[in-house]
């Protein structure tokens, strides 16, 4: 079960003070939110799982607890300190220090890969809607048919409306998080 240790909180606060726009939250995701996100990923579906913005690794841990083998997970983290922390906590996870908003460059040789699921802890509401749309549409293009793109946010509405050829639904409302959060699932429909 995911936990929020004192070390995680320390690293989180350090990142928040140094780069508040990149962190985009006042506390790490709670165990309840991490589990709600991980529940959207079916561990029996084969293939790699992409995590955008793992932060301190609480969702990474929930994915592993859900039954996703660490070797299946590629985690893209912009903040070098968070990337180092996730690498140390989960040495079998492929942690890439890079920009999730530029998947083509960040994934490099793995750019043509399709994923069984993509989960995102990125603070999308801190970014303009055009940038959010580009990220989600780009992520949907990297998913196997019917596979989920899972995004949490603190807003009442999804970060963007469903792109053409896709659907979005609220999968969970998590009150046991600071602040309360919603989990949104986007899927290609065509």
C-alpha contacts under 8 A as a table, 3 or more apart, distances in Angstrom:
res1	aa1	res2	aa2	distance
1	X	31	X	7.18
1	X	61	X	7.68
1	X	62	X	6.59
1	X	65	X	6.53
2	X	30	X	8.00
2	X	31	X	5.07
2	X	34	X	7.17
2	X	35	X	7.63
2	X	58	X	5.90
2	X	59	X	7.60
2	X	61	X	5.89
2	X	62	X	5.63
2	X	65	X	7.96
3	X	30	X	7.58
3	X	31	X	5.90
3	X	58	X	7.01
4	X	8	X	6.03
4	X	9	X	6.79
4	X	28	X	7.35
4	X	30	X	6.98
4	X	31	X	7.31
4	X	58	X	7.36
5	X	8	X	5.16
5	X	9	X	6.38
6	X	9	X	5.09
6	X	10	X	6.12
7	X	10	X	5.02
7	X	11	X	6.21
8	X	11	X	5.25
8	X	12	X	5.96
8	X	28	X	7.76
8	X	56	X	5.89
9	X	12	X	4.93
9	X	13	X	6.02
9	X	27	X	7.38
9	X	28	X	6.91
10	X	13	X	5.25
10	X	14	X	6.13
11	X	14	X	5.05
11	X	15	X	6.21
11	X	56	X	7.22
11	X	81	X	7.87
11	X	82	X	7.37
12	X	15	X	5.18
12	X	16	X	6.07
12	X	27	X	7.17
12	X	28	X	6.56
12	X	55	X	7.48
12	X	56	X	6.65
13	X	16	X	4.86
13	X	17	X	6.08
13	X	27	X	7.69
14	X	17	X	5.35
14	X	18	X	6.25
15	X	18	X	5.10
15	X	19	X	5.73
15	X	20	X	7.16
15	X	23	X	6.74
15	X	79	X	7.75
15	X	81	X	7.68
15	X	82	X	7.73
16	X	19	X	5.34
16	X	20	X	4.55
16	X	21	X	7.96
16	X	22	X	7.82
16	X	23	X	5.57
16	X	24	X	7.62
16	X	25	X	7.74
16	X	26	X	7.59
17	X	20	X	5.87
19	X	22	X	5.52
19	X	23	X	6.40
20	X	23	X	5.20
20	X	24	X	5.89
20	X	25	X	7.89
21	X	24	X	5.23
21	X	123	X	7.95
21	X	126	X	6.68
22	X	79	X	7.96
22	X	122	X	7.96
22	X	123	X	7.03
23	X	55	X	7.76
23	X	122	X	7.83
23	X	123	X	6.79
24	X	122	X	7.80
24	X	123	X	5.05
24	X	126	X	6.84
25	X	28	X	7.13
25	X	123	X	7.47
26	X	178	X	7.27
26	X	179	X	7.84
27	X	178	X	6.44
28	X	55	X	7.86
28	X	56	X	7.35
28	X	58	X	7.68
29	X	33	X	5.97
29	X	34	X	6.19
29	X	58	X	6.76
29	X	59	X	7.67
29	X	177	X	6.69
29	X	178	X	7.67
30	X	33	X	5.21
30	X	34	X	6.10
30	X	58	X	7.78
30	X	176	X	7.10
30	X	177	X	5.29
30	X	178	X	7.49
31	X	34	X	5.02
31	X	35	X	6.01
31	X	58	X	7.30
31	X	62	X	7.88
32	X	35	X	5.28
32	X	36	X	6.18
32	X	174	X	6.84
32	X	176	X	6.17
32	X	177	X	6.97
33	X	36	X	5.00
33	X	37	X	6.23
33	X	174	X	5.95
33	X	176	X	7.37
33	X	177	X	6.44
33	X	181	X	7.38
34	X	37	X	5.25
34	X	38	X	6.21
34	X	58	X	6.31
34	X	59	X	4.76
34	X	62	X	5.85
35	X	38	X	4.97
35	X	39	X	6.00
35	X	59	X	7.31
35	X	62	X	5.61
35	X	63	X	7.81
36	X	39	X	5.23
36	X	40	X	7.01
36	X	172	X	6.67
36	X	174	X	7.62
36	X	183	X	7.25
37	X	40	X	5.67
37	X	41	X	7.63
37	X	59	X	7.31
37	X	119	X	7.39
37	X	150	X	6.78
37	X	151	X	7.79
37	X	152	X	7.54
37	X	183	X	6.53
38	X	41	X	5.55
38	X	59	X	6.92
38	X	62	X	5.83
38	X	63	X	5.10
38	X	66	X	6.59
39	X	42	X	7.24
39	X	66	X	7.25
40	X	148	X	7.32
40	X	150	X	7.10
40	X	171	X	7.83
40	X	185	X	7.73
41	X	63	X	7.84
41	X	117	X	6.38
41	X	148	X	7.17
42	X	45	X	5.73
43	X	46	X	7.47
43	X	66	X	6.84
43	X	67	X	5.56
43	X	68	X	5.32
45	X	116	X	6.54
46	X	116	X	6.53
47	X	72	X	6.87
47	X	115	X	6.07
47	X	116	X	5.12
48	X	72	X	4.64
48	X	73	X	5.95
48	X	74	X	7.39
48	X	114	X	7.65
48	X	115	X	5.12
48	X	116	X	5.66
48	X	117	X	7.33
49	X	72	X	5.87
49	X	73	X	4.84
49	X	74	X	6.33
49	X	115	X	5.57
49	X	116	X	5.63
49	X	117	X	5.02
49	X	118	X	5.79
49	X	119	X	7.83
50	X	73	X	5.81
50	X	74	X	4.95
50	X	75	X	5.91
50	X	76	X	7.73
50	X	115	X	6.70
50	X	117	X	6.42
50	X	118	X	4.66
50	X	119	X	6.38
51	X	54	X	6.34
51	X	60	X	7.59
51	X	73	X	7.03
51	X	74	X	6.12
51	X	75	X	4.54
51	X	76	X	6.25
51	X	118	X	5.75
51	X	119	X	4.89
51	X	120	X	5.75
51	X	121	X	7.76
52	X	75	X	5.93
52	X	76	X	5.09
52	X	77	X	6.59
52	X	100	X	6.02
52	X	118	X	7.47
52	X	119	X	6.22
52	X	120	X	4.56
52	X	121	X	6.04
52	X	122	X	6.42
53	X	75	X	7.10
53	X	76	X	5.84
53	X	77	X	4.84
53	X	78	X	6.99
53	X	100	X	7.34
53	X	120	X	6.14
53	X	121	X	5.00
53	X	122	X	5.20
54	X	57	X	5.08
54	X	58	X	7.29
54	X	59	X	6.62
54	X	60	X	6.57
54	X	75	X	6.37
54	X	76	X	7.03
54	X	77	X	6.11
54	X	82	X	7.82
54	X	86	X	7.59
54	X	120	X	7.64
54	X	121	X	6.18
55	X	58	X	7.63
55	X	77	X	6.83
55	X	79	X	7.89
55	X	82	X	5.42
55	X	83	X	7.42
55	X	86	X	7.59
55	X	121	X	7.60
56	X	82	X	5.79
56	X	85	X	6.63
56	X	86	X	6.18
57	X	60	X	4.88
57	X	61	X	6.11
57	X	85	X	7.94
57	X	86	X	5.55
57	X	89	X	7.78
58	X	61	X	5.17
58	X	62	X	6.37
59	X	62	X	4.87
59	X	63	X	6.12
60	X	63	X	5.16
60	X	64	X	6.36
61	X	64	X	5.15
61	X	65	X	6.11
62	X	65	X	4.92
62	X	66	X	6.03
63	X	66	X	4.96
63	X	67	X	6.63
63	X	68	X	5.63
64	X	67	X	5.24
64	X	68	X	4.77
64	X	69	X	5.98
64	X	70	X	6.17
65	X	68	X	7.20
68	X	72	X	6.83
68	X	73	X	7.65
69	X	72	X	5.50
69	X	73	X	7.25
70	X	73	X	5.42
70	X	90	X	7.42
70	X	92	X	5.47
70	X	93	X	4.91
71	X	74	X	7.89
71	X	92	X	5.46
71	X	93	X	5.34
71	X	94	X	6.95
72	X	93	X	7.30
73	X	93	X	5.51
73	X	94	X	6.26
74	X	93	X	6.19
74	X	94	X	4.66
74	X	95	X	5.83
74	X	96	X	7.22
75	X	93	X	7.19
75	X	94	X	6.17
75	X	95	X	4.74
75	X	96	X	6.03
76	X	83	X	7.88
76	X	95	X	5.99
76	X	96	X	4.79
76	X	97	X	5.83
76	X	98	X	6.03
76	X	99	X	7.06
76	X	100	X	6.11
76	X	106	X	7.91
77	X	80	X	7.29
77	X	82	X	6.89
77	X	83	X	5.46
77	X	95	X	7.26
77	X	96	X	6.27
77	X	97	X	4.99
77	X	98	X	5.80
77	X	99	X	6.96
77	X	100	X	7.25
78	X	82	X	7.94
78	X	83	X	7.31
78	X	97	X	5.50
78	X	98	X	4.82
78	X	99	X	5.31
78	X	100	X	7.23
79	X	82	X	5.40
79	X	83	X	6.16
79	X	97	X	7.06
79	X	98	X	7.93
80	X	83	X	4.98
80	X	84	X	6.12
80	X	97	X	6.26
81	X	84	X	5.15
81	X	85	X	6.23
82	X	85	X	4.99
82	X	86	X	6.16
83	X	86	X	5.24
83	X	87	X	6.15
83	X	95	X	6.55
83	X	96	X	7.22
83	X	97	X	5.86
84	X	87	X	5.13
84	X	88	X	6.23
85	X	88	X	5.16
85	X	89	X	6.21
86	X	89	X	5.07
86	X	90	X	5.86
86	X	91	X	7.89
86	X	95	X	7.17
87	X	90	X	5.27
87	X	91	X	5.20
87	X	93	X	7.02
87	X	94	X	7.76
87	X	95	X	6.04
88	X	91	X	5.75
90	X	93	X	5.52
91	X	94	X	7.72
96	X	106	X	7.56
98	X	106	X	5.53
99	X	102	X	5.42
99	X	103	X	6.91
99	X	106	X	6.10
100	X	103	X	5.35
100	X	106	X	6.96
100	X	135	X	7.93
101	X	131	X	7.86
101	X	135	X	5.74
102	X	105	X	5.75
102	X	106	X	6.10
103	X	106	X	4.95
103	X	107	X	5.59
103	X	111	X	7.27
103	X	138	X	7.91
104	X	107	X	5.64
104	X	108	X	6.24
104	X	111	X	5.53
105	X	108	X	5.19
105	X	111	X	7.73
107	X	110	X	5.08
107	X	111	X	5.00
108	X	111	X	5.42
109	X	112	X	7.46
110	X	113	X	5.41
112	X	142	X	7.73
113	X	142	X	6.87
114	X	142	X	4.82
114	X	143	X	5.16
114	X	144	X	5.84
115	X	118	X	6.82
115	X	142	X	6.14
115	X	143	X	4.82
115	X	144	X	5.89
115	X	147	X	7.76
116	X	143	X	6.26
116	X	144	X	5.87
116	X	147	X	5.71
116	X	148	X	7.61
117	X	143	X	6.53
117	X	144	X	7.86
117	X	147	X	5.51
117	X	148	X	5.18
117	X	149	X	6.06
117	X	150	X	7.82
118	X	139	X	7.36
118	X	143	X	7.49
118	X	148	X	6.41
118	X	149	X	4.77
118	X	150	X	6.17
119	X	148	X	7.97
119	X	149	X	5.79
119	X	150	X	4.56
119	X	151	X	6.09
120	X	149	X	7.66
120	X	150	X	6.03
120	X	151	X	4.94
120	X	152	X	7.03
121	X	151	X	6.55
121	X	152	X	6.51
122	X	151	X	7.82
123	X	126	X	5.72
123	X	127	X	7.58
123	X	153	X	7.19
124	X	127	X	5.45
124	X	132	X	6.05
124	X	153	X	7.42
124	X	159	X	6.60
125	X	128	X	7.43
125	X	129	X	7.94
125	X	132	X	7.90
125	X	153	X	7.29
125	X	155	X	7.76
125	X	159	X	6.35
127	X	131	X	6.37
127	X	132	X	6.52
128	X	131	X	5.43
128	X	132	X	6.45
129	X	132	X	4.97
129	X	133	X	6.03
129	X	159	X	7.73
129	X	160	X	6.92
130	X	133	X	5.11
130	X	134	X	6.18
131	X	134	X	5.12
131	X	135	X	6.23
132	X	135	X	5.20
132	X	136	X	6.22
132	X	159	X	7.07
132	X	160	X	6.91
133	X	136	X	5.27
133	X	137	X	5.90
133	X	160	X	6.33
133	X	163	X	7.79
134	X	137	X	5.28
134	X	138	X	5.88
135	X	138	X	5.15
135	X	139	X	6.05
136	X	139	X	4.98
136	X	140	X	6.07
136	X	149	X	7.82
137	X	140	X	5.11
137	X	141	X	6.35
137	X	163	X	6.90
138	X	141	X	5.20
138	X	142	X	6.76
139	X	142	X	5.21
139	X	143	X	6.76
139	X	149	X	7.20
140	X	143	X	5.30
140	X	149	X	6.70
140	X	186	X	7.85
140	X	187	X	7.09
140	X	188	X	6.62
143	X	146	X	7.82
143	X	147	X	5.83
143	X	148	X	7.49
143	X	149	X	7.82
144	X	147	X	5.39
145	X	188	X	6.53
145	X	189	X	7.99
146	X	187	X	5.80
146	X	188	X	5.97
146	X	189	X	7.09
147	X	187	X	6.18
147	X	188	X	7.58
148	X	185	X	6.03
148	X	186	X	5.85
148	X	187	X	5.26
149	X	185	X	5.63
149	X	186	X	5.08
149	X	187	X	6.37
150	X	183	X	6.94
150	X	184	X	5.77
150	X	185	X	4.64
150	X	186	X	6.50
151	X	183	X	5.85
151	X	184	X	5.19
151	X	185	X	6.43
152	X	181	X	6.57
152	X	182	X	5.47
152	X	183	X	4.29
152	X	184	X	5.82
153	X	158	X	7.47
153	X	159	X	7.13
153	X	181	X	5.63
153	X	182	X	5.54
153	X	183	X	6.67
153	X	184	X	7.82
154	X	179	X	6.95
154	X	180	X	6.50
154	X	181	X	4.63
154	X	182	X	6.17
155	X	158	X	6.95
155	X	159	X	7.47
155	X	181	X	7.38
155	X	182	X	7.27
156	X	182	X	7.51
157	X	160	X	7.89
158	X	161	X	6.36
158	X	168	X	7.71
158	X	170	X	7.72
158	X	184	X	6.45
160	X	163	X	7.87
161	X	168	X	7.28
162	X	165	X	8.00
162	X	166	X	5.65
162	X	167	X	5.12
162	X	168	X	5.38
162	X	186	X	7.15
163	X	166	X	5.41
163	X	167	X	7.23
165	X	188	X	5.77
165	X	189	X	5.23
165	X	190	X	5.05
166	X	186	X	6.69
166	X	187	X	5.35
166	X	188	X	4.08
166	X	189	X	4.77
166	X	190	X	6.92
167	X	186	X	5.48
167	X	187	X	5.36
167	X	188	X	6.40
167	X	189	X	6.43
168	X	184	X	6.67
168	X	185	X	5.47
168	X	186	X	4.31
168	X	187	X	6.57
169	X	184	X	5.67
169	X	185	X	5.47
169	X	186	X	6.73
170	X	173	X	7.62
170	X	182	X	6.86
170	X	183	X	5.85
170	X	184	X	4.54
170	X	185	X	6.41
171	X	182	X	7.60
171	X	183	X	5.45
171	X	184	X	5.59
171	X	185	X	6.35
172	X	182	X	5.68
172	X	183	X	5.02
172	X	184	X	7.30
173	X	180	X	7.49
173	X	181	X	6.02
173	X	182	X	4.55
173	X	183	X	6.44
174	X	177	X	6.27
174	X	180	X	5.61
174	X	181	X	5.20
174	X	182	X	6.01
174	X	183	X	7.77
175	X	178	X	7.97
175	X	179	X	7.70
175	X	180	X	4.54
175	X	181	X	6.64
176	X	180	X	6.37
177	X	180	X	4.79
177	X	181	X	6.56
178	X	181	X	7.82
